[in-house]
Amino acid sequence: NKANSYLTKTLRTPLGLPFRQTFRRRATAVVHGVPHSALNTIIYAINALTTLAVRSIKEDTLGQVAKDVPTIIRVFADTIRNIENFMQTLSPHWTDVEFDEKSSRRVKEVDEVTDALRSGLEQLLLVFGEFADSLGLSKGELRGAKELVAGGGSAEKGKQMEQRS
């Protein structure tokens, strides 16, 4: 017990900093990848896929992209849910001596990914929401996706999407 006390005190000093496995560092390693973060690549990929799908409504006269839109919506929604669940269930490492349950579970770098996913999901729902039935999205999937978008932003966004569908 006394050794544990000394170890904890050492971890709280600048000398202990390299030995800490902070919640933030562990969460970003899982979401962004290691040894180098792929944050920008992930966000660019989300934005590119969203833009291609959204623009296809006018430019894809043969409807080749439309068949994949439900899959994109499902993947975006599932990814948001999985990241949020992961962030709530990830346990802090014993060396993270400064972890605070209320403030430490919000990780800016992880939120950037979920924000990009929410934005992309919102754009897809605004453009393709009225065609959900013909695309093969169930009402439950559509409602769940709208709730995810509204949950990450203002309630006004959710109402706006509800009216358009």
ROSE-4610 file (N, C-alpha, C; in Angstrom, 1 decimal, always signed):
// ROSE-4610
residu = [N/N/N/K/K/K/A/A/A/N/N/N/S/S/S/Y/Y/Y/L/L/L/T/T/T/K/K/K/T/T/T/L/L/L/R/R/R/T/T/T/P/P/P/L/L/L/G/G/G/L/L/L/P/P/P/F/F/F/R/R/R/Q/Q/Q/T/T/T/F/F/F/R/R/R/R/R/R/R/R/R/A/A/A/T/T/T/A/A/A/V/V/V/V/V/V/H/H/H/G/G/G/V/V/V/P/P/P/H/H/H/S/S/S/A/A/A/L/L/L/N/N/N/T/T/T/I/I/I/I/I/I/Y/Y/Y/A/A/A/I/I/I/N/N/N/A/A/A/L/L/L/T/T/T/T/T/T/L/L/L/A/A/A/V/V/V/R/R/R/S/S/S/I/I/I/K/K/K/E/E/E/D/D/D/T/T/T/L/L/L/G/G/G/Q/Q/Q/V/V/V/A/A/A/K/K/K/D/D/D/V/V/V/P/P/P/T/T/T/I/I/I/I/I/I/R/R/R/V/V/V/F/F/F/A/A/A/D/D/D/T/T/T/I/I/I/R/R/R/N/N/N/I/I/I/E/E/E/N/N/N/F/F/F/M/M/M/Q/Q/Q/T/T/T/L/L/L/S/S/S/P/P/P/H/H/H/W/W/W/T/T/T/D/D/D/V/V/V/E/E/E/F/F/F/D/D/D/E/E/E/K/K/K/S/S/S/S/S/S/R/R/R/R/R/R/V/V/V/K/K/K/E/E/E/V/V/V/D/D/D/E/E/E/V/V/V/T/T/T/D/D/D/A/A/A/L/L/L/R/R/R/S/S/S/G/G/G/L/L/L/E/E/E/Q/Q/Q/L/L/L/L/L/L/L/L/L/V/V/V/F/F/F/G/G/G/E/E/E/F/F/F/A/A/A/D/D/D/S/S/S/L/L/L/G/G/G/L/L/L/S/S/S/K/K/K/G/G/G/E/E/E/L/L/L/R/R/R/G/G/G/A/A/A/K/K/K/E/E/E/L/L/L/V/V/V/A/A/A/G/G/G/G/G/G/G/G/G/S/S/S/A/A/A/E/E/E/K/K/K/G/G/G/K/K/K/Q/Q/Q/M/M/M/E/E/E/Q/Q/Q/R/R/R/S/S/S]
num = [1/1/1/2/2/2/3/3/3/4/4/4/5/5/5/6/6/6/7/7/7/8/8/8/9/9/9/10/10/10/11/11/11/12/12/12/13/13/13/14/14/14/15/15/15/16/16/16/17/17/17/18/18/18/19/19/19/20/20/20/21/21/21/22/22/22/23/23/23/24/24/24/25/25/25/26/26/26/27/27/27/28/28/28/29/29/29/30/30/30/31/31/31/32/32/32/33/33/33/34/34/34/35/35/35/36/36/36/37/37/37/38/38/38/39/39/39/40/40/40/41/41/41/42/42/42/43/43/43/44/44/44/45/45/45/46/46/46/47/47/47/48/48/48/49/49/49/50/50/50/51/51/51/52/52/52/53/53/53/54/54/54/55/55/55/56/56/56/57/57/57/58/58/58/59/59/59/60/60/60/61/61/61/62/62/62/63/63/63/64/64/64/65/65/65/66/66/66/67/67/67/68/68/68/69/69/69/70/70/70/71/71/71/72/72/72/73/73/73/74/74/74/75/75/75/76/76/76/77/77/77/78/78/78/79/79/79/80/80/80/81/81/81/82/82/82/83/83/83/84/84/84/85/85/85/86/86/86/87/87/87/88/88/88/89/89/89/90/90/90/91/91/91/92/92/92/93/93/93/94/94/94/95/95/95/96/96/96/97/97/97/98/98/98/99/99/99/100/100/100/101/101/101/102/102/102/103/103/103/104/104/104/105/105/105/106/106/106/107/107/107/108/108/108/109/109/109/110/110/110/111/111/111/112/112/112/113/113/113/114/114/114/115/115/115/116/116/116/117/117/117/118/118/118/119/119/119/120/120/120/121/121/121/122/122/122/123/123/123/124/124/124/125/125/125/126/126/126/127/127/127/128/128/128/129/129/129/130/130/130/131/131/131/132/132/132/133/133/133/134/134/134/135/135/135/136/136/136/137/137/137/138/138/138/139/139/139/140/140/140/141/141/141/142/142/142/143/143/143/144/144/144/145/145/145/146/146/146/147/147/147/148/148/148/149/149/149/150/150/150/151/151/151/152/152/152/153/153/153/154/154/154/155/155/155/156/156/156/157/157/157/158/158/158/159/159/159/160/160/160/161/161/161/162/162/162/163/163/163/164/164/164/165/165/165]
x = [+0.8/+0.0/+0.9/+2.0/+2.9/+3.6/+3.9/+4.6/+3.6/+2.4/+1.3/+1.2/+1.3/+1.2/+2.3/+3.6/+4.7/+4.6/+4.1/+4.0/+3.0/+1.9/+0.9/+1.4/+2.1/+2.7/+3.7/+4.5/+5.5/+4.8/+3.7/+2.9/+2.4/+2.1/+1.5/+2.6/+3.8/+4.9/+5.2/+6.0/+6.4/+7.3/+8.0/+8.8/+7.9/+6.7/+5.8/+5.0/+5.0/+4.2/+4.4/+5.7/+5.9/+5.3/+5.0/+4.6/+3.0/+2.4/+0.9/+0.3/-0.7/-1.6/-2.9/-2.9/-4.1/-5.3/-6.5/-7.7/-7.7/-7.4/-7.3/-6.4/-5.2/-4.2/-4.7/-5.3/-5.8/-7.0/-7.9/-9.1/-8.7/-7.8/-7.4/-6.6/-5.9/-5.1/-6.1/-7.2/-8.1/-8.9/-9.4/-10.2/-9.4/-8.3/-7.4/-6.4/-6.0/-5.0/-3.6/-2.7/-1.4/-0.4/+0.8/+1.5/+1.3/+0.7/+0.5/-1.0/-1.5/-2.9/-3.4/-4.5/-5.1/-6.3/-6.3/-7.5/-7.9/-6.9/-7.2/-7.7/-7.0/-7.4/-8.8/-9.2/-10.5/-11.6/-11.3/-12.3/-12.4/-11.2/-11.3/-12.1/-11.9/-12.7/-14.2/-14.5/-16.0/-16.5/-15.8/-16.3/-16.4/-15.4/-15.4/-16.5/-16.7/-17.8/-19.2/-19.3/-20.6/-20.8/-19.8/-19.9/-20.3/-19.6/-19.9/-21.3/-21.8/-23.2/-24.2/-23.9/-24.9/-25.0/-23.8/-23.8/-24.4/-24.4/-24.9/-26.4/-27.1/-28.5/-28.8/-27.9/-28.0/-27.2/-26.0/-25.1/-25.1/-25.7/-25.7/-27.0/-27.1/-28.4/-28.7/-27.8/-28.1/-28.4/-28.2/-28.6/-27.6/-26.4/-25.4/-25.1/-25.0/-24.6/-25.8/-27.0/-28.1/-28.3/-27.9/-28.0/-27.1/-26.0/-25.1/-25.4/-26.3/-26.6/-27.1/-28.0/-28.4/-27.3/-26.3/-25.2/-24.3/-24.1/-23.3/-24.0/-25.3/-26.1/-26.0/-26.1/-26.0/-24.6/-23.6/-22.2/-21.9/-22.3/-22.1/-22.8/-24.1/-24.9/-24.2/-23.9/-23.3/-21.9/-21.2/-19.9/-20.0/-21.0/-21.2/-21.6/-22.5/-23.0/-21.8/-21.0/-19.9/-18.8/-18.5/-17.6/-18.1/-19.4/-20.0/-20.0/-20.4/-20.4/-19.0/-18.0/-16.6/-16.2/-16.5/-16.0/-16.7/-17.9/-18.6/-18.1/-17.6/-17.3/-15.8/-15.0/-13.5/-13.1/-12.4/-12.0/-10.7/-10.6/-9.3/-8.2/-7.0/-5.9/-5.5/-4.9/-4.6/-3.5/-2.8/-1.7/-2.3/-3.5/-4.1/-4.6/-3.7/-4.0/-4.8/-4.9/-5.7/-7.0/-7.5/-8.7/-9.9/-10.8/-12.0/-13.2/-14.1/-15.2/-16.0/-16.3/-17.1/-16.5/-15.3/-14.6/-13.7/-13.2/-12.2/-12.8/-14.0/-14.6/-14.9/-14.8/-14.9/-13.5/-13.3/-12.0/-12.2/-11.6/-11.8/-11.4/-10.3/-9.9/-10.9/-11.5/-12.5/-13.8/-14.2/-15.4/-15.3/-14.1/-14.0/-14.4/-14.1/-14.6/-16.1/-16.6/-18.1/-18.8/-18.3/-18.9/-18.9/-17.8/-17.7/-18.8/-18.9/-19.8/-21.3/-21.5/-22.9/-23.2/-22.2/-22.5/-22.7/-22.0/-22.2/-23.5/-23.9/-25.2/-26.3/-26.2/-27.2/-27.4/-26.3/-26.4/-27.0/-26.7/-27.3/-28.8/-29.1/-30.6/-31.4/-30.8/-31.5/-31.7/-30.8/-30.9/-31.7/-31.4/-32.0/-33.1/-33.4/-34.4/-35.8/-36.2/-37.5/-37.6/-36.5/-36.4/-36.1/-36.1/-35.7/-36.4/-37.7/-38.4/-37.9/-37.8/-37.4/-35.9/-35.1/-33.7/-33.5/-34.5/-34.4/-34.1/-34.2/-34.1/-35.4/-35.4/-36.6/-36.9/-38.1/-38.5/-37.7/-37.5/-36.7/-35.2/-34.6/-33.3/-33.2/-34.2/-34.2/-34.4/-35.3/-35.6/-34.3/-33.6/-32.4/-31.3/-31.2/-30.2/-30.5/-31.8/-32.2/-31.9/-32.1/-31.9/-30.4/-29.6/-28.1/-27.7/-28.2/-27.9/-28.4/-29.6/-30.2/-29.5/-29.0/-28.3/-27.0/-26.4/-25.0/-25.1/-26.3/-26.4/-27.6/-28.1/-29.3/-30.6/-31.6/-32.9/-33.5/-33.1/-33.7/-33.3/-32.1/-31.6/-32.6/-32.9/-33.7/-35.1/-35.7/-37.0/-37.0/-35.9/-35.8/-35.8/-35.0/-35.0/-36.3/-37.0/-38.3/-39.3/-39.3/-40.2/-39.9/-38.7/-38.3/-38.6/-38.7/-38.9/-40.4]
y = [-1.2/+0.0/+1.3/+1.2/+2.4/+2.5/+1.4/+1.5/+2.1/+1.7/+2.2/+3.7/+4.2/+5.6/+6.4/+5.8/+6.4/+6.5/+5.3/+5.2/+6.3/+6.4/+7.4/+8.8/+9.1/+10.4/+10.7/+9.7/+9.8/+10.1/+9.3/+9.5/+10.9/+11.6/+12.9/+14.0/+13.6/+14.6/+14.6/+15.7/+15.7/+14.5/+13.9/+12.7/+11.5/+11.5/+10.3/+10.5/+11.7/+11.9/+10.9/+10.5/+9.6/+8.2/+7.9/+6.6/+6.5/+7.6/+7.6/+7.2/+6.4/+6.0/+6.7/+7.9/+8.7/+8.2/+8.5/+8.1/+8.7/+10.0/+10.7/+9.9/+9.6/+8.9/+7.5/+6.8/+5.5/+5.5/+6.5/+6.6/+7.0/+8.0/+8.4/+7.3/+6.5/+5.4/+4.4/+4.2/+3.2/+3.8/+5.0/+5.6/+6.0/+6.6/+7.1/+6.2/+5.2/+4.3/+4.7/+3.7/+3.9/+3.3/+3.7/+4.6/+6.1/+6.3/+7.7/+7.9/+9.0/+9.3/+9.4/+8.9/+9.0/+9.9/+10.8/+11.7/+12.4/+13.1/+13.9/+12.9/+11.8/+10.8/+10.4/+10.1/+9.6/+10.7/+11.9/+13.0/+13.3/+13.3/+13.5/+12.4/+11.2/+10.0/+10.2/+10.5/+10.8/+11.9/+13.0/+14.1/+13.8/+13.0/+12.6/+11.7/+10.7/+9.8/+10.5/+11.3/+12.1/+13.0/+13.7/+14.6/+13.8/+12.7/+11.9/+11.4/+10.9/+10.4/+11.5/+12.7/+13.8/+14.3/+14.4/+15.0/+14.0/+12.7/+11.7/+11.9/+12.6/+12.8/+13.5/+14.4/+15.2/+14.6/+14.1/+13.7/+12.3/+11.4/+10.0/+9.6/+9.8/+9.6/+8.1/+7.2/+5.8/+5.2/+6.0/+5.5/+4.5/+4.5/+3.5/+3.7/+5.0/+5.3/+5.1/+5.3/+5.2/+3.9/+2.8/+1.5/+1.3/+2.2/+2.1/+3.1/+4.0/+5.1/+4.5/+3.5/+2.9/+2.3/+1.7/+1.1/+2.2/+3.3/+4.4/+5.0/+5.2/+5.7/+4.7/+3.4/+2.5/+2.4/+2.5/+2.5/+3.7/+4.9/+6.1/+6.0/+5.6/+5.5/+4.5/+3.3/+2.3/+2.8/+3.5/+3.9/+5.0/+5.9/+6.9/+6.1/+5.2/+4.4/+3.7/+3.0/+2.3/+3.1/+4.3/+5.2/+5.7/+6.1/+6.6/+5.6/+4.4/+3.3/+3.0/+3.0/+2.7/+3.8/+5.0/+6.1/+6.0/+5.5/+5.4/+4.1/+3.1/+1.9/+1.7/+2.5/+2.5/+2.8/+1.9/+2.2/+2.9/+3.9/+4.6/+3.6/+3.8/+3.0/+3.4/+2.5/+2.9/+4.0/+4.2/+5.2/+6.6/+6.6/+7.9/+8.6/+9.2/+9.7/+11.0/+11.6/+12.9/+12.7/+11.4/+11.1/+11.6/+12.4/+12.9/+12.4/+11.6/+10.9/+11.9/+13.1/+14.1/+14.7/+15.2/+15.9/+15.1/+14.0/+13.3/+12.4/+12.1/+11.2/+11.9/+13.2/+14.0/+14.2/+13.6/+13.8/+14.5/+15.7/+16.5/+15.8/+15.1/+14.4/+13.3/+12.7/+11.7/+12.3/+13.4/+14.2/+14.7/+15.0/+15.5/+14.4/+13.2/+12.1/+11.9/+11.9/+11.7/+12.9/+14.1/+15.3/+15.2/+14.8/+14.6/+13.5/+12.5/+11.4/+12.0/+12.7/+13.3/+14.3/+15.1/+16.0/+15.3/+14.3/+13.5/+12.8/+12.2/+11.6/+12.6/+13.7/+14.8/+15.1/+15.4/+15.7/+14.6/+13.4/+12.2/+12.1/+12.3/+12.2/+13.4/+14.6/+15.7/+15.5/+14.9/+14.7/+13.4/+12.3/+11.0/+10.6/+11.4/+11.0/+10.7/+11.5/+11.3/+10.0/+9.5/+8.3/+7.0/+7.2/+6.1/+4.7/+4.8/+3.5/+2.8/+3.6/+3.0/+2.6/+3.2/+2.8/+1.6/+1.2/+0.1/+0.3/+1.6/+1.9/+1.8/+1.1/+1.0/+2.3/+2.4/+3.6/+3.7/+2.5/+2.5/+2.9/+2.5/+2.9/+4.4/+4.9/+6.3/+7.2/+6.7/+7.4/+7.4/+6.2/+6.1/+7.0/+7.1/+8.0/+9.5/+9.8/+11.2/+11.5/+10.6/+10.8/+11.0/+10.2/+10.4/+11.8/+12.3/+13.6/+14.7/+14.5/+15.5/+15.5/+14.3/+14.1/+14.8/+15.0/+15.6/+17.1/+17.6/+19.0/+19.6/+20.5/+21.2/+20.4/+20.6/+19.9/+20.5/+21.7/+22.3/+21.4/+20.9/+20.0/+18.8/+18.2/+17.0/+17.3/+18.5/+18.9/+19.2/+19.9/+20.2/+19.0/+18.0/+16.7/+16.0/+16.0/+15.4/+15.9/+17.2/+17.9/+17.6/+17.4/+17.1/+15.7/+14.8/+13.3/+13.0]
z = [+0.0/+0.0/+0.0/+0.8/+0.8/-0.5/-1.1/-2.5/-3.5/-3.4/-4.3/-4.1/-2.9/-2.6/-3.2/-3.1/-3.7/-5.2/-5.8/-7.2/-7.7/-7.0/-7.4/-7.4/-6.3/-6.2/-7.3/-7.6/-8.7/-10.1/-10.3/-11.5/-11.7/-10.5/-10.6/-10.9/-10.8/-11.0/-12.5/-12.9/-14.3/-14.7/-13.7/-14.0/-14.4/-13.8/-14.1/-15.4/-16.0/-17.2/-18.3/-18.7/-19.8/-19.5/-18.2/-17.8/-17.7/-17.8/-17.8/-19.1/-18.9/-20.1/-19.9/-20.5/-20.3/-21.1/-20.6/-21.3/-22.7/-22.8/-24.1/-25.1/-24.6/-25.5/-25.9/-25.0/-25.3/-26.3/-26.0/-26.9/-28.3/-28.4/-29.8/-30.5/-29.8/-30.4/-31.0/-30.4/-30.9/-32.1/-31.9/-33.0/-34.2/-34.0/-35.1/-35.6/-34.8/-35.2/-34.6/-34.6/-34.1/-35.0/-35.1/-34.3/-34.7/-35.9/-36.3/-36.4/-36.0/-36.1/-37.5/-37.9/-39.2/-39.2/-38.2/-38.1/-39.3/-40.0/-41.2/-42.3/-42.4/-43.5/-43.3/-42.0/-41.7/-42.0/-41.6/-41.9/-43.4/-44.1/-45.5/-46.2/-45.8/-46.4/-46.1/-44.9/-44.6/-45.5/-45.6/-46.4/-47.8/-48.4/-49.8/-50.1/-49.3/-49.5/-49.4/-48.4/-48.3/-49.5/-50.0/-51.1/-52.4/-52.6/-53.8/-53.8/-52.6/-52.5/-52.7/-52.1/-52.2/-53.6/-54.3/-55.6/-56.6/-56.3/-57.2/-57.5/-56.6/-56.8/-58.1/-58.5/-59.7/-60.8/-60.5/-61.6/-62.0/-61.1/-61.5/-62.1/-63.4/-64.1/-64.1/-64.0/-64.1/-62.7/-61.6/-60.3/-59.7/-60.1/-59.6/-58.2/-57.8/-56.4/-55.4/-55.9/-55.0/-54.3/-55.0/-54.3/-53.1/-53.0/-51.9/-50.8/-51.0/-50.0/-48.7/-48.7/-47.5/-46.7/-47.4/-46.7/-46.1/-46.8/-46.3/-45.0/-45.1/-43.9/-42.7/-43.0/-41.9/-41.3/-42.1/-41.6/-40.8/-41.3/-40.5/-39.2/-39.2/-37.9/-37.0/-37.5/-36.6/-36.1/-36.9/-36.4/-35.3/-35.5/-34.4/-33.1/-33.2/-32.0/-31.4/-32.2/-31.7/-31.0/-31.6/-30.9/-29.6/-29.6/-28.4/-27.3/-27.7/-26.7/-26.2/-27.1/-26.7/-25.7/-26.0/-25.1/-23.7/-23.6/-22.4/-21.6/-22.3/-21.6/-21.4/-22.0/-21.9/-20.4/-19.8/-18.4/-18.4/-17.5/-17.4/-16.9/-17.4/-16.9/-15.5/-14.7/-13.4/-13.3/-14.4/-14.3/-14.7/-15.1/-15.4/-14.1/-13.4/-12.1/-12.1/-13.2/-13.3/-14.0/-14.2/-14.9/-14.0/-14.6/-14.0/-14.8/-14.2/-14.9/-15.7/-15.2/-15.9/-17.1/-16.9/-18.0/-18.9/-18.4/-19.2/-20.3/-20.2/-21.2/-22.5/-22.6/-23.8/-24.3/-25.5/-26.1/-27.4/-27.5/-28.7/-30.0/-30.1/-31.3/-31.7/-30.8/-31.1/-31.5/-30.8/-31.2/-32.6/-33.1/-34.5/-35.5/-35.2/-36.0/-36.0/-34.8/-34.7/-35.2/-35.1/-35.7/-37.2/-37.8/-39.3/-39.7/-39.0/-39.3/-39.2/-38.1/-38.0/-39.1/-39.4/-40.5/-41.8/-42.1/-43.3/-43.3/-42.2/-42.0/-42.2/-41.7/-41.8/-43.3/-44.0/-45.4/-46.2/-45.9/-46.6/-46.4/-45.1/-44.8/-45.4/-45.4/-46.0/-47.5/-48.2/-49.6/-50.0/-49.2/-49.6/-48.7/-47.6/-46.6/-47.2/-48.2/-48.8/-49.7/-50.0/-50.9/-50.0/-48.7/-47.8/-48.1/-48.3/-48.6/-49.8/-50.9/-52.2/-52.2/-51.3/-51.2/-50.4/-49.6/-48.7/-47.3/-46.8/-45.4/-44.7/-43.6/-42.8/-42.1/-41.6/-40.9/-39.5/-39.0/-37.7/-37.9/-39.0/-39.4/-39.6/-40.3/-40.6/-39.4/-38.5/-37.2/-36.4/-36.3/-35.5/-36.0/-37.3/-37.9/-37.6/-37.7/-37.4/-35.9/-35.1/-33.6/-33.4/-34.1/-33.9/-34.3/-35.5/-35.9/-35.0/-34.5/-33.6/-32.2/-31.8/-30.6/-30.5/-31.7/-31.7/-32.0/-32.3/-32.7/-32.0/-32.6/-32.1/-32.4/-31.5/-31.8/-33.0/-33.4/-34.6/-35.9/-35.9/-37.0/-37.1/-36.0/-36.0/-36.5/-36.1/-36.5/-38.0/-38.5/-39.9/-40.7/-40.3/-41.1/-41.0/-39.9/-39.7/-40.7/-40.9/-41.8/-43.2/-43.6/-45.0/-45.4/-44.4/-44.8/-44.8]
